[in-house]
Amino acid sequence: MNPAILGIDASFIYNKGAFVATQADMDFKLVAAHEFGHSVLMYAGGIFLSWGHKGSTNPILQSVKSTTPGYPEKGAIDLMKYYDWSKSRVDFMRRMKDSTAMEIDIKRLIWSSQIKWLK
């Protein structure tokens, strides 16, 4: 759970398993990226963008909306959206491989960092 408010040090803690990446290790990385993304969405667009998973869930109940699509058949899977599992599923490895921060979210991260570009 992440109320999208970064703490003092914004730490994610996980005790890594064996040297070979396990499903638990991969899942942790994906969940940590998603939870960090909530802070970006909260800062850039507020609670409905963040807790509403970019319009795919009810912000309070976290349930997917009837209009929420299933997972895309191919291509990128939006890291910050929820998908309706009953409409279309993906296997674990596809979810790990194809989940990504969307360009708009990268732009939100850059905008929120208030970087000053040198001329």
Order of alpha helices (4+ residues) and beta strands (2+ residues): alpha-alpha-beta-alpha-beta-alpha
